[in-house]
Amino acid sequence: KLYVLDAGHGKDVLKDYQDCKHTDIVVRLKGHQKFFAPPKPKPPKRKGRNPLHGDAFKLSKAANPEQEQIIVYKGQKLRISSWSQLHYQGYADIHGRILKLEFLNEKGQPVFQKPIWLFTTATAIADVLIARAYLWRSNHELTFRFVKQHLALTNNNSPHITSCDNWYHVVALAMN
């Protein structure tokens, strides 16, 4: 399962993520969030616990992506850059990737002033699929809102499950 979330929900979700081993998340990041690389090994004979964090990774200063590719998304060029093996400050045991999404103009320059930053724990899924999953998120939300507001998805108040199921099928047919 892959859950796609908007900015501000990442740390809340990570609290419970550790219990859900068969679930991955994609969450939009805010520009001020801090991430860290894996820690360097503790030198021999040094006392104390092993370090939890390696070098800091700041979104505003991110350079030299491990992977970079340009795809066409809905007729527009999209550059996807990614860095792996990073974690939030409070969750050193949950590693993931950070993706930077930038829409490009004909000259290869970013169209928007700020890129879209994403964090994902889905390390086995390709960057392109993660980017598409996030970008499609708004389409799903708008469709659901339309169905609720204009096609009365939630207006069936029957206590019978069969009636509710039939109502959902009618609404689905009306959408098509």
Order of alpha helices (4+ residues) and beta strands (2+ residues): beta-alpha-beta-beta-beta-beta-beta-beta-beta-alpha-alpha
